[in-house]
Amino acid sequence: MPFQRLRLHLHAQMAALLVAGASARAHDTSDEILVGTTSQLVAAMNPANAGRTIRIQAGVYCPNAPLTLPEGSEVVGAGIMENEGSPQMGFREATATEIVPADGGARCPPELGSFAGTSVLNLTDGSSLRGVKVTIDAPRHTFPGNTVVILAKGAQKIRTSMSECDIQARSGNLSPSPGVPGGRALSIMTGDAPPYHDLPGDPRIDVSVSRSVIRGNSPLGPAVFTSHYESRAQTSIFFHANVFTEVGGASLDLVGGISRSLFGVPSPVENTLTEILSIGNLYRGRGIGSTGWGFSAGATAGATDSTFNRMSFTSVGDRIENVGIGFNARAAVRRGVDHGHVHDNLLELHLIGTEISTIQSAVAADMVFCPIATPPAVNVVQVGDRNLIDVTASGLQGSGTRDNVFTYSPGRCGSIESLGTDNGTSFSGSLQRWNVQNDNIDPDPPADLFTREP
């Protein structure tokens, strides 16, 4: 999809989400549900309350099982987000509507037991979440799941939004089900585990996240994770004016199509589309071990192929700070020697006014581009063919001299014996134009990676 068409498509999605949110807020207040206790909260999350506004008073709520927002509902907490003209810091004292998964009696009543489930909150079609905080304490919360989950499968279409929320990830990297990563603050996925891995229909997710704080909480788990486990699935994501933080991993771990082989059932994935528009967000790491953004257009998690997946990421006025790597961009990742191959995947990056501030270190890098890649300590003969990264940048601000990588490098991209055919990175324009439009990137991309003269 050309850049201009992509921008128009994403802006149309944004407008639709804003209109949907305005419609939700126009509900008749006489039909509202007022929640003041945990039992009332659990009762309100009933499918019968579809389309209603659910207002949750300030206080602490302790569900012991996952909560699913009714379709079309507007769930509104009392939290008032503090920002003082700067990025969000959290809720004003005494205003928070705080959801704490039942923890065996630490903060929650002991009679509620401990939380059991693979998610705390599930967002559904037409639902919205605003003014809510989810707090997870690492020593007490060990459930193997993600905090907020948006999942579509088969013919499902989900359009949802989250604003002025404070969402924390559970610590650790346990999986809620085989082949599905856990420990994410926000997980946006399509598809299901085998044998139902590719139900009839093509799932679609449109989600908007704005003015929120999304907190990672694990050296292995990012703040946000995306994936397609079903062919022909599509996701459109709009991030606006948020703060993303993490502990030792990546603020964003954006993966396109992921193939799997579970329970003896092959699950190849092909022809997925992931579009992200990120405007005015702060991505804050925790030092040299942190990564701002991680991208993988196509990847494997089993002995089947992942092909023809496309991911397009547009950043406008974002800032990445206090990280060892600004962004780690990969078109194709083969994660094991017994995995399938990864062919014909495309990662498009459009960087407009993006600022990168990495740690001063010999091993820090503003940008690492790996058209093909494997995890550390995995040695494969070949990843795949025709995997491309295409980059457009204007107003990009870097950190100065760093260990930037622009094409395959064993130290950054993994051990691969054969580099395959037609795998590579390209930059639009020329090196001359790059140096006029962007600043403080050192070294620059090699001149032969640019595609055309201005």
C-alpha positions as a Markdown table, in Angstrom:
| # | Residue | x | y | z |
|---|---|---|---|---|
| 1 | Met | 0.0 | 0.0 | 0.0 |
| 2 | Pro | 1.6 | 3.4 | -1.0 |
| 3 | Phe | 2.4 | 5.7 | 1.9 |
| 4 | Gln | -0.2 | 8.3 | 1.0 |
| 5 | Arg | -2.9 | 5.6 | 0.8 |
| 6 | Leu | -1.8 | 4.1 | 4.0 |
| 7 | Arg | -2.0 | 7.5 | 5.8 |
| 8 | Leu | -5.5 | 8.1 | 4.4 |
| 9 | His | -6.6 | 4.6 | 5.5 |
| 10 | Leu | -5.3 | 5.0 | 9.0 |
| 11 | His | -6.8 | 8.5 | 9.4 |
| 12 | Ala | -10.2 | 7.1 | 8.3 |
| 13 | Gln | -9.9 | 4.4 | 11.0 |
| 14 | Met | -9.0 | 7.1 | 13.6 |
| 15 | Ala | -12.1 | 9.1 | 12.6 |
| 16 | Ala | -14.3 | 6.1 | 12.8 |
| 17 | Leu | -13.0 | 5.3 | 16.3 |
| 18 | Leu | -13.6 | 8.8 | 17.5 |
| 19 | Val | -17.1 | 8.8 | 16.1 |
| 20 | Ala | -17.8 | 5.5 | 17.8 |
| 21 | Gly | -16.5 | 6.9 | 21.1 |
| 22 | Ala | -18.7 | 10.0 | 20.8 |
| 23 | Ser | -21.7 | 7.8 | 20.1 |
| 24 | Ala | -21.0 | 5.7 | 23.2 |
| 25 | Arg | -20.8 | 8.8 | 25.3 |
| 26 | Ala | -24.2 | 9.9 | 24.1 |
| 27 | His | -26.0 | 7.1 | 26.0 |
| 28 | Asp | -29.0 | 8.0 | 28.1 |
| 29 | Thr | -27.7 | 8.4 | 31.6 |
| 30 | Ser | -30.8 | 6.8 | 33.0 |
| 31 | Asp | -29.6 | 3.5 | 31.5 |
| 32 | Glu | -26.2 | 3.7 | 33.3 |
| 33 | Ile | -25.0 | 1.1 | 35.7 |
| 34 | Leu | -23.2 | 2.4 | 38.8 |
| 35 | Val | -20.6 | 0.1 | 40.3 |
| 36 | Gly | -19.1 | 0.4 | 43.8 |
| 37 | Thr | -18.2 | -3.1 | 44.9 |
| 38 | Thr | -16.3 | -6.0 | 43.4 |
| 39 | Ser | -19.5 | -8.1 | 43.2 |
| 40 | Gln | -21.2 | -5.3 | 41.3 |
| 41 | Leu | -18.3 | -5.0 | 38.9 |
| 42 | Val | -18.4 | -8.7 | 38.1 |
| 43 | Ala | -22.2 | -8.6 | 37.7 |
| 44 | Ala | -21.9 | -5.6 | 35.4 |
| 45 | Met | -19.6 | -7.5 | 33.0 |
| 46 | Asn | -22.6 | -9.5 | 31.7 |
| 47 | Pro | -23.3 | -9.8 | 27.9 |
| 48 | Ala | -26.9 | -8.7 | 28.7 |
| 49 | Asn | -25.5 | -5.2 | 29.4 |
| 50 | Ala | -24.4 | -4.7 | 25.8 |
| 51 | Gly | -24.5 | -1.1 | 24.8 |
| 52 | Arg | -24.8 | 0.3 | 28.3 |
| 53 | Thr | -22.5 | 2.7 | 30.2 |
| 54 | Ile | -20.9 | 1.2 | 33.3 |
| 55 | Arg | -19.5 | 3.7 | 35.7 |
| 56 | Ile | -17.1 | 2.5 | 38.3 |
| 57 | Gln | -16.5 | 4.6 | 41.4 |
| 58 | Ala | -13.0 | 5.3 | 42.9 |
| 59 | Gly | -11.7 | 2.4 | 44.9 |
| 60 | Val | -10.1 | -1.0 | 44.8 |
| 61 | Tyr | -11.8 | -3.9 | 43.0 |
| 62 | Cys | -10.6 | -7.5 | 43.2 |
| 63 | Pro | -12.0 | -9.9 | 40.6 |
| 64 | Asn | -10.7 | -13.5 | 40.9 |
| 65 | Ala | -11.5 | -14.3 | 37.2 |
| 66 | Pro | -11.2 | -12.5 | 33.9 |
| 67 | Leu | -13.7 | -9.7 | 33.1 |
| 68 | Thr | -15.1 | -9.2 | 29.6 |
| 69 | Leu | -16.6 | -5.9 | 28.7 |
| 70 | Pro | -20.1 | -6.3 | 27.1 |
| 71 | Glu | -20.2 | -5.5 | 23.4 |
| 72 | Gly | -20.9 | -1.8 | 22.7 |
| 73 | Ser | -20.4 | -0.9 | 26.4 |
| 74 | Glu | -18.6 | 2.2 | 27.7 |
| 75 | Val | -16.8 | 1.3 | 30.9 |
| 76 | Val | -15.7 | 4.5 | 32.7 |
| 77 | Gly | -13.6 | 4.7 | 35.9 |
| 78 | Ala | -13.2 | 7.7 | 38.1 |
| 79 | Gly | -9.5 | 8.2 | 37.5 |
| 80 | Ile | -8.3 | 11.6 | 36.6 |
| 81 | Met | -5.0 | 11.4 | 34.7 |
| 82 | Glu | -2.2 | 13.7 | 35.7 |
| 83 | Asn | -0.1 | 15.2 | 32.9 |
| 84 | Glu | 0.4 | 19.0 | 33.6 |
| 85 | Gly | 1.1 | 19.5 | 29.9 |
| 86 | Ser | 3.6 | 16.7 | 29.8 |
| 87 | Pro | 3.3 | 13.0 | 29.2 |
| 88 | Gln | 0.9 | 11.1 | 31.5 |
| 89 | Met | 2.3 | 10.1 | 34.9 |
| 90 | Gly | -0.7 | 8.3 | 36.5 |
| 91 | Phe | -3.9 | 9.1 | 38.3 |
| 92 | Arg | -4.5 | 12.0 | 40.7 |
| 93 | Glu | -4.4 | 10.8 | 44.3 |
| 94 | Ala | -7.7 | 9.4 | 45.6 |
| 95 | Thr | -9.4 | 9.3 | 42.2 |
| 96 | Ala | -8.2 | 5.9 | 40.9 |
| 97 | Thr | -10.6 | 3.2 | 40.0 |
| 98 | Glu | -8.1 | 0.4 | 40.6 |
| 99 | Ile | -8.6 | -3.2 | 39.5 |
| 100 | Val | -6.3 | -5.6 | 41.5 |
| 101 | Pro | -6.6 | -9.3 | 40.5 |
| 102 | Ala | -7.4 | -11.3 | 43.7 |
| 103 | Asp | -4.1 | -12.0 | 45.5 |
| 104 | Gly | -4.9 | -14.3 | 48.3 |
| 105 | Gly | -5.4 | -11.6 | 50.9 |
| 106 | Ala | -2.5 | -9.2 | 50.4 |
| 107 | Arg | -4.6 | -6.2 | 49.2 |
| 108 | Cys | -7.8 | -8.1 | 48.4 |
| 109 | Pro | -10.2 | -9.9 | 50.8 |
| 110 | Pro | -8.7 | -13.4 | 51.4 |
| 111 | Glu | -12.1 | -15.1 | 50.8 |
| 112 | Leu | -11.8 | -14.2 | 47.1 |
| 113 | Gly | -8.8 | -16.5 | 46.8 |
| 114 | Ser | -6.2 | -15.9 | 44.0 |
| 115 | Phe | -6.9 | -14.8 | 40.5 |
| 116 | Ala | -7.2 | -17.6 | 37.9 |
| 117 | Gly | -7.3 | -16.9 | 34.2 |
| 118 | Thr | -5.3 | -15.8 | 31.1 |
| 119 | Ser | -6.3 | -12.1 | 31.1 |
| 120 | Val | -7.6 | -9.5 | 33.5 |
| 121 | Leu | -9.7 | -7.5 | 31.0 |
| 122 | Asn | -11.0 | -8.5 | 27.6 |
| 123 | Leu | -12.2 | -5.8 | 25.2 |
| 124 | Thr | -14.9 | -6.6 | 22.7 |
| 125 | Asp | -16.5 | -5.1 | 19.6 |
| 126 | Gly | -17.8 | -1.6 | 20.2 |
| 127 | Ser | -16.6 | -1.5 | 23.8 |
| 128 | Ser | -14.4 | 1.3 | 25.3 |
| 129 | Leu | -12.4 | 1.6 | 28.5 |
| 130 | Arg | -11.6 | 4.9 | 30.2 |
| 131 | Gly | -10.2 | 6.1 | 33.5 |
| 132 | Val | -9.3 | 2.7 | 34.9 |
| 133 | Lys | -6.1 | 1.4 | 36.5 |
| 134 | Val | -5.0 | -2.2 | 36.7 |
| 135 | Thr | -2.3 | -3.0 | 39.2 |
| 136 | Ile | -0.4 | -6.2 | 39.3 |
| 137 | Asp | 2.1 | -7.1 | 42.0 |
| 138 | Ala | 4.9 | -9.4 | 40.8 |
| 139 | Pro | 5.4 | -11.6 | 43.9 |
| 140 | Arg | 1.7 | -12.3 | 44.4 |
| 141 | His | 0.3 | -12.4 | 40.9 |
| 142 | Thr | 1.7 | -15.5 | 39.0 |
| 143 | Phe | -1.2 | -16.2 | 36.7 |
| 144 | Pro | 0.2 | -17.0 | 33.2 |
| 145 | Gly | -1.5 | -14.3 | 31.1 |
| 146 | Asn | -1.8 | -10.8 | 29.8 |
| 147 | Thr | -3.5 | -7.8 | 31.4 |
| 148 | Val | -5.7 | -6.4 | 28.7 |
| 149 | Val | -6.4 | -8.6 | 25.7 |
| 150 | Ile | -8.1 | -7.9 | 22.4 |
| 151 | Leu | -8.6 | -11.1 | 20.5 |
| 152 | Ala | -10.5 | -11.8 | 17.2 |
| 153 | Lys | -10.8 | -15.1 | 15.4 |
| 154 | Gly | -12.7 | -16.5 | 12.5 |
| 155 | Ala | -15.1 | -13.9 | 11.1 |
| 156 | Gln | -15.0 | -11.7 | 14.2 |
| 157 | Lys | -14.6 | -7.9 | 13.7 |
| 158 | Ile | -13.6 | -6.0 | 16.8 |
| 159 | Arg | -13.5 | -2.2 | 17.0 |
| 160 | Thr | -12.6 | -0.9 | 20.5 |
| 161 | Ser | -10.8 | 1.9 | 22.3 |
| 162 | Met | -8.9 | 2.6 | 25.5 |
| 163 | Ser | -8.2 | 6.1 | 26.9 |
| 164 | Glu | -6.8 | 7.6 | 30.1 |
| 165 | Cys | -6.0 | 4.3 | 31.6 |
| 166 | Asp | -3.0 | 3.0 | 33.6 |
| 167 | Ile | -2.3 | -0.7 | 32.7 |
| 168 | Gln | 0.5 | -2.8 | 34.2 |
| 169 | Ala | 1.8 | -6.1 | 32.9 |
| 170 | Arg | 2.3 | -9.2 | 35.1 |
| 171 | Ser | 5.9 | -10.1 | 35.7 |
| 172 | Gly | 7.5 | -13.1 | 33.9 |
| 173 | Asn | 7.0 | -14.6 | 30.5 |
| 174 | Leu | 4.7 | -17.6 | 31.0 |
| 175 | Ser | 2.3 | -18.4 | 28.2 |
| 176 | Pro | -1.5 | -18.4 | 28.8 |
| 177 | Ser | -1.8 | -21.3 | 26.3 |
| 178 | Pro | 0.7 | -23.1 | 24.2 |
| 179 | Gly | 2.4 | -20.9 | 21.7 |
| 180 | Val | 0.8 | -17.6 | 22.9 |
| 181 | Pro | 3.2 | -15.3 | 24.9 |
| 182 | Gly | 2.1 | -14.0 | 28.3 |
| 183 | Gly | 3.2 | -11.2 | 30.6 |
| 184 | Arg | 2.1 | -8.3 | 28.3 |
| 185 | Ala | 0.2 | -5.2 | 29.5 |
| 186 | Leu | -1.7 | -5.0 | 26.2 |
| 187 | Ser | -2.0 | -8.0 | 23.8 |
| 188 | Ile | -3.7 | -7.6 | 20.4 |
| 189 | Met | -4.0 | -10.9 | 18.6 |
| 190 | Thr | -6.0 | -12.8 | 16.0 |
| 191 | Gly | -6.5 | -16.5 | 15.7 |
| 192 | Asp | -6.9 | -19.4 | 18.1 |
| 193 | Ala | -4.9 | -22.4 | 19.2 |
| 194 | Pro | -5.1 | -25.6 | 17.1 |
| 195 | Pro | -7.2 | -27.4 | 16.2 |
| 196 | Tyr | -9.2 | -24.2 | 15.7 |
| 197 | His | -6.3 | -22.2 | 14.3 |
| 198 | Asp | -8.0 | -20.9 | 11.2 |
| 199 | Leu | -11.7 | -20.7 | 11.6 |
| 200 | Pro | -13.9 | -19.6 | 8.6 |
| 201 | Gly | -13.7 | -15.9 | 7.9 |
| 202 | Asp | -10.9 | -13.3 | 8.2 |
| 203 | Pro | -10.6 | -11.6 | 11.6 |
| 204 | Arg | -10.2 | -7.8 | 11.9 |
| 205 | Ile | -9.2 | -5.6 | 14.8 |
| 206 | Asp | -9.3 | -1.8 | 14.9 |
| 207 | Val | -8.1 | -0.3 | 18.2 |
| 208 | Ser | -7.3 | 3.2 | 19.5 |
| 209 | Val | -5.2 | 3.8 | 22.6 |
| 210 | Ser | -4.8 | 7.4 | 23.8 |
| 211 | Arg | -3.6 | 9.4 | 26.8 |
| 212 | Ser | -2.7 | 6.3 | 28.8 |
| 213 | Val | 0.2 | 4.8 | 30.6 |
| 214 | Ile | 1.1 | 1.2 | 29.5 |
| 215 | Arg | 3.7 | -0.4 | 31.8 |
| 216 | Gly | 5.8 | -3.4 | 31.0 |
| 217 | Asn | 6.9 | -5.4 | 34.0 |
| 218 | Ser | 9.3 | -8.1 | 32.8 |
| 219 | Pro | 12.7 | -8.5 | 31.3 |
| 220 | Leu | 11.1 | -10.7 | 28.7 |
| 221 | Gly | 7.7 | -9.2 | 28.2 |
| 222 | Pro | 7.0 | -5.9 | 26.4 |
| 223 | Ala | 4.3 | -3.4 | 27.3 |
| 224 | Val | 2.5 | -4.1 | 24.0 |
| 225 | Phe | 2.4 | -7.2 | 21.9 |
| 226 | Thr | 0.7 | -7.9 | 18.6 |
| 227 | Ser | 0.4 | -11.0 | 16.5 |
| 228 | His | -1.6 | -12.8 | 13.8 |
| 229 | Tyr | -2.0 | -16.5 | 14.3 |
| 230 | Glu | -4.6 | -16.7 | 11.5 |
| 231 | Ser | -4.1 | -16.1 | 7.7 |
| 232 | Arg | -5.6 | -13.0 | 6.1 |
| 233 | Ala | -6.1 | -11.4 | 9.4 |
| 234 | Gln | -5.9 | -7.6 | 9.7 |
| 235 | Thr | -5.1 | -5.2 | 12.5 |
| 236 | Ser | -5.2 | -1.4 | 12.5 |
| 237 | Ile | -3.8 | 0.4 | 15.7 |
| 238 | Phe | -3.8 | 4.0 | 16.6 |
| 239 | Phe | -1.5 | 5.2 | 19.5 |
| 240 | His | -1.8 | 8.8 | 20.5 |
| 241 | Ala | -0.2 | 10.8 | 23.4 |
| 242 | Asn | 0.6 | 7.7 | 25.6 |
| 243 | Val | 3.5 | 6.8 | 27.8 |
| 244 | Phe | 4.9 | 3.3 | 27.3 |
| 245 | Thr | 7.4 | 2.0 | 29.9 |
| 246 | Glu | 9.0 | -1.4 | 30.3 |
| 247 | Val | 11.6 | -3.3 | 32.4 |
| 248 | Gly | 14.4 | -4.7 | 30.3 |
| 249 | Gly | 12.5 | -5.7 | 27.2 |
| 250 | Ala | 10.8 | -3.6 | 24.5 |
| 251 | Ser | 8.0 | -1.1 | 24.8 |
| 252 | Leu | 6.5 | -2.4 | 21.6 |
| 253 | Asp | 6.9 | -6.0 | 20.4 |
| 254 | Leu | 5.0 | -5.8 | 17.1 |
| 255 | Val | 4.8 | -9.1 | 15.2 |
| 256 | Gly | 2.8 | -9.7 | 12.0 |
| 257 | Gly | 2.1 | -13.3 | 11.0 |
| 258 | Ile | 3.4 | -16.1 | 13.2 |
| 259 | Ser | 3.2 | -19.8 | 12.1 |
| 260 | Arg | 2.8 | -22.6 | 14.6 |
| 261 | Ser | 2.7 | -26.4 | 14.9 |
| 262 | Leu | 0.9 | -27.4 | 18.1 |
| 263 | Phe | -0.6 | -30.8 | 19.1 |
| 264 | Gly | 0.5 | -32.1 | 15.8 |
| 265 | Val | -1.6 | -29.6 | 13.9 |
| 266 | Pro | 0.3 | -27.4 | 11.4 |
| 267 | Ser | -0.7 | -23.7 | 11.4 |
| 268 | Pro | 0.9 | -21.8 | 8.5 |
| 269 | Val | 0.1 | -18.1 | 8.4 |
| 270 | Glu | 0.1 | -16.0 | 5.2 |
| 271 | Asn | -1.3 | -12.7 | 3.9 |
| 272 | Thr | -1.7 | -10.8 | 7.1 |
| 273 | Leu | -1.7 | -7.0 | 7.5 |
| 274 | Thr | -0.7 | -5.0 | 10.5 |
| 275 | Glu | -0.9 | -1.2 | 10.4 |
| 276 | Ile | 0.1 | 1.1 | 13.2 |
| 277 | Leu | -0.1 | 4.9 | 13.4 |
| 278 | Ser | 1.8 | 6.3 | 16.4 |
| 279 | Ile | 1.5 | 10.1 | 17.1 |
| 280 | Gly | 3.1 | 12.0 | 20.0 |
| 281 | Asn | 3.9 | 9.1 | 22.2 |
| 282 | Leu | 6.7 | 8.6 | 24.7 |
| 283 | Tyr | 8.5 | 5.2 | 24.7 |
| 284 | Arg | 10.6 | 5.1 | 27.9 |
| 285 | Gly | 13.0 | 2.3 | 28.6 |
| 286 | Arg | 15.0 | 1.2 | 31.7 |
| 287 | Gly | 18.6 | 1.5 | 30.4 |
| 288 | Ile | 21.0 | -0.4 | 28.2 |
| 289 | Gly | 18.9 | -3.6 | 28.1 |
| 290 | Ser | 15.8 | -1.9 | 26.8 |
| 291 | Thr | 14.5 | -1.6 | 23.3 |
| 292 | Gly | 12.0 | 1.1 | 22.2 |
| 293 | Trp | 10.3 | -0.7 | 19.3 |
| 294 | Gly | 10.7 | -4.3 | 18.1 |
| 295 | Phe | 9.2 | -5.2 | 14.7 |
| 296 | Ser | 8.9 | -8.6 | 13.0 |
| 297 | Ala | 6.7 | -8.7 | 9.8 |
| 298 | Gly | 6.8 | -12.5 | 9.6 |
| 299 | Ala | 7.9 | -15.1 | 12.1 |
| 300 | Thr | 7.8 | -18.8 | 13.0 |
| 301 | Ala | 6.9 | -20.6 | 16.2 |
| 302 | Gly | 6.6 | -24.1 | 14.6 |
| 303 | Ala | 7.4 | -26.3 | 11.6 |
| 304 | Thr | 5.3 | -24.4 | 9.1 |
| 305 | Asp | 6.0 | -21.4 | 6.9 |
| 306 | Ser | 5.0 | -17.7 | 7.5 |
| 307 | Thr | 4.6 | -15.9 | 4.1 |
| 308 | Phe | 3.4 | -12.7 | 2.5 |
| 309 | Asn | 2.8 | -10.8 | 5.7 |
| 310 | Arg | 3.0 | -7.0 | 5.7 |
| 311 | Met | 3.5 | -4.6 | 8.6 |
| 312 | Ser | 3.4 | -0.8 | 8.2 |
| 313 | Phe | 4.4 | 1.5 | 11.1 |
| 314 | Thr | 4.0 | 5.3 | 10.8 |
| 315 | Ser | 5.6 | 7.4 | 13.6 |
| 316 | Val | 4.8 | 11.1 | 13.9 |
| 317 | Gly | 6.4 | 13.2 | 16.6 |
| 318 | Asp | 7.2 | 10.2 | 18.9 |
| 319 | Arg | 10.1 | 10.0 | 21.3 |
| 320 | Ile | 12.2 | 7.0 | 22.4 |
| 321 | Glu | 14.4 | 7.5 | 25.4 |
| 322 | Asn | 16.7 | 5.7 | 27.9 |
| 323 | Val | 17.1 | 2.5 | 25.8 |
| 324 | Gly | 20.0 | 0.5 | 24.4 |
| 325 | Ile | 18.4 | 0.1 | 21.0 |
| 326 | Gly | 16.0 | 2.6 | 19.6 |
| 327 | Phe | 14.3 | 0.1 | 17.3 |
| 328 | Asn | 15.0 | -3.4 | 16.2 |
| 329 | Ala | 13.4 | -3.9 | 12.8 |
| 330 | Arg | 13.1 | -7.4 | 11.2 |
| 331 | Ala | 11.2 | -8.4 | 8.1 |
| 332 | Ala | 11.5 | -12.2 | 8.8 |
| 333 | Val | 12.4 | -14.2 | 11.9 |
| 334 | Arg | 13.0 | -18.0 | 11.9 |
| 335 | Arg | 13.0 | -18.9 | 15.6 |
| 336 | Gly | 14.2 | -22.5 | 15.4 |
| 337 | Val | 16.2 | -25.0 | 13.3 |
| 338 | Asp | 13.1 | -27.2 | 13.0 |
| 339 | His | 10.8 | -24.3 | 12.1 |
| 340 | Gly | 9.3 | -23.5 | 8.7 |
| 341 | His | 10.7 | -20.8 | 6.5 |
| 342 | Val | 9.7 | -17.1 | 6.2 |
| 343 | His | 9.3 | -15.8 | 2.7 |
| 344 | Asp | 7.9 | -12.6 | 1.0 |
| 345 | Asn | 7.4 | -10.5 | 4.1 |
| 346 | Leu | 7.5 | -6.7 | 4.0 |
| 347 | Leu | 8.1 | -4.2 | 6.8 |
| 348 | Glu | 7.4 | -0.5 | 6.0 |
| 349 | Leu | 8.6 | 2.2 | 8.4 |
| 350 | His | 7.6 | 5.8 | 8.0 |
| 351 | Leu | 9.4 | 8.1 | 10.5 |
| 352 | Ile | 8.3 | 11.7 | 10.7 |
| 353 | Gly | 9.8 | 13.9 | 13.4 |
| 354 | Thr | 10.7 | 10.9 | 15.5 |
| 355 | Glu | 13.3 | 11.4 | 18.2 |
| 356 | Ile | 15.6 | 8.7 | 19.5 |
| 357 | Ser | 17.8 | 9.0 | 22.6 |
| 358 | Thr | 19.8 | 5.9 | 23.3 |
| 359 | Ile | 22.2 | 5.3 | 26.2 |
| 360 | Gln | 25.8 | 6.4 | 25.6 |
| 361 | Ser | 27.5 | 3.1 | 25.0 |
| 362 | Ala | 29.7 | 1.2 | 22.5 |
| 363 | Val | 26.9 | -1.4 | 22.1 |
| 364 | Ala | 24.0 | 1.0 | 21.9 |
| 365 | Ala | 22.3 | 1.5 | 18.5 |
| 366 | Asp | 19.6 | 4.0 | 17.4 |
| 367 | Met | 18.4 | 1.5 | 14.7 |
| 368 | Val | 19.1 | -2.1 | 13.9 |
| 369 | Phe | 17.7 | -3.4 | 10.6 |
| 370 | Cys | 17.7 | -7.2 | 10.0 |
| 371 | Pro | 15.9 | -8.2 | 6.8 |
| 372 | Ile | 16.3 | -11.8 | 8.1 |
| 373 | Ala | 17.0 | -12.9 | 11.7 |
| 374 | Thr | 17.1 | -15.6 | 14.2 |
| 375 | Pro | 17.1 | -15.5 | 18.0 |
| 376 | Pro | 20.5 | -15.5 | 19.8 |
| 377 | Ala | 22.2 | -19.0 | 20.0 |
| 378 | Val | 20.0 | -20.3 | 17.1 |
| 379 | Asn | 22.0 | -21.4 | 14.1 |
| 380 | Val | 19.9 | -22.0 | 10.9 |
| 381 | Val | 20.9 | -22.7 | 7.3 |
| 382 | Gln | 18.4 | -20.3 | 5.8 |
| 383 | Val | 15.6 | -18.0 | 7.0 |
| 384 | Gly | 13.8 | -17.4 | 3.7 |
| 385 | Asp | 13.7 | -15.3 | 0.5 |
| 386 | Arg | 12.3 | -11.9 | -0.6 |
| 387 | Asn | 12.0 | -10.3 | 2.8 |
| 388 | Leu | 12.3 | -6.6 | 2.7 |
| 389 | Ile | 12.4 | -3.5 | 5.0 |
| 390 | Asp | 11.5 | -0.2 | 3.4 |
| 391 | Val | 12.2 | 3.0 | 5.2 |
| 392 | Thr | 11.1 | 6.6 | 4.7 |
| 393 | Ala | 12.4 | 9.2 | 7.2 |
| 394 | Ser | 12.0 | 13.0 | 7.5 |
| 395 | Gly | 12.8 | 15.0 | 10.6 |
| 396 | Leu | 14.4 | 12.0 | 12.3 |
| 397 | Gln | 16.6 | 13.0 | 15.3 |
| 398 | Gly | 19.2 | 10.5 | 16.5 |
| 399 | Ser | 21.7 | 10.2 | 19.4 |
| 400 | Gly | 25.0 | 10.7 | 17.6 |
| 401 | Thr | 27.6 | 8.0 | 17.1 |
| 402 | Arg | 26.1 | 4.6 | 17.8 |
| 403 | Asp | 26.5 | 1.0 | 16.6 |
| 404 | Asn | 23.8 | 1.3 | 13.9 |
| 405 | Val | 23.1 | -1.7 | 11.6 |
| 406 | Phe | 21.3 | -1.3 | 8.3 |
| 407 | Thr | 21.5 | -4.8 | 6.8 |
| 408 | Tyr | 22.3 | -8.4 | 7.9 |
| 409 | Ser | 24.9 | -8.6 | 10.6 |
| 410 | Pro | 25.7 | -11.8 | 12.5 |
| 411 | Gly | 26.2 | -10.0 | 15.8 |
| 412 | Arg | 22.8 | -8.3 | 15.6 |
| 413 | Cys | 20.7 | -10.6 | 13.4 |
| 414 | Gly | 21.8 | -14.1 | 14.4 |
| 415 | Ser | 23.7 | -17.0 | 12.9 |
| 416 | Ile | 22.5 | -17.8 | 9.3 |
| 417 | Glu | 24.6 | -19.8 | 6.9 |
| 418 | Ser | 22.8 | -18.8 | 3.7 |
| 419 | Leu | 21.4 | -15.3 | 3.3 |
| 420 | Gly | 18.9 | -16.4 | 0.7 |
| 421 | Thr | 17.8 | -14.3 | -2.3 |
| 422 | Asp | 16.4 | -10.7 | -2.5 |
| 423 | Asn | 16.5 | -10.0 | 1.3 |
| 424 | Gly | 17.4 | -6.5 | 2.1 |
| 425 | Thr | 16.8 | -3.0 | 3.4 |
| 426 | Ser | 16.0 | 0.1 | 1.3 |
| 427 | Phe | 15.7 | 3.8 | 2.1 |
| 428 | Ser | 13.6 | 6.1 | -0.1 |
| 429 | Gly | 15.4 | 9.0 | -1.7 |
| 430 | Ser | 19.2 | 9.5 | -1.6 |
| 431 | Leu | 21.9 | 9.8 | 1.0 |
| 432 | Gln | 22.1 | 13.5 | 0.2 |
| 433 | Arg | 18.4 | 14.0 | 0.9 |
| 434 | Trp | 18.7 | 11.8 | 4.1 |
| 435 | Asn | 21.4 | 14.1 | 5.5 |
| 436 | Val | 19.3 | 17.2 | 4.7 |
| 437 | Gln | 16.1 | 15.9 | 6.2 |
| 438 | Asn | 17.5 | 14.0 | 9.2 |
| 439 | Asp | 20.0 | 14.8 | 11.9 |
| 440 | Asn | 22.5 | 13.1 | 14.3 |
| 441 | Ile | 22.3 | 9.6 | 12.8 |
| 442 | Asp | 25.9 | 8.3 | 12.8 |
| 443 | Pro | 26.8 | 6.3 | 10.9 |
| 444 | Asp | 24.3 | 7.0 | 8.1 |
| 445 | Pro | 22.8 | 4.3 | 6.0 |
| 446 | Pro | 25.2 | 3.2 | 3.1 |
| 447 | Ala | 24.5 | 5.1 | -0.1 |
| 448 | Asp | 23.8 | 1.9 | -2.0 |
| 449 | Leu | 20.7 | 1.2 | 0.1 |
| 450 | Phe | 18.9 | 4.3 | -1.2 |
| 451 | Thr | 16.4 | 3.7 | -3.9 |
| 452 | Arg | 16.2 | 6.9 | -6.0 |
| 453 | Glu | 17.6 | 10.4 | -6.4 |
| 454 | Pro | 15.5 | 13.3 | -5.2 |
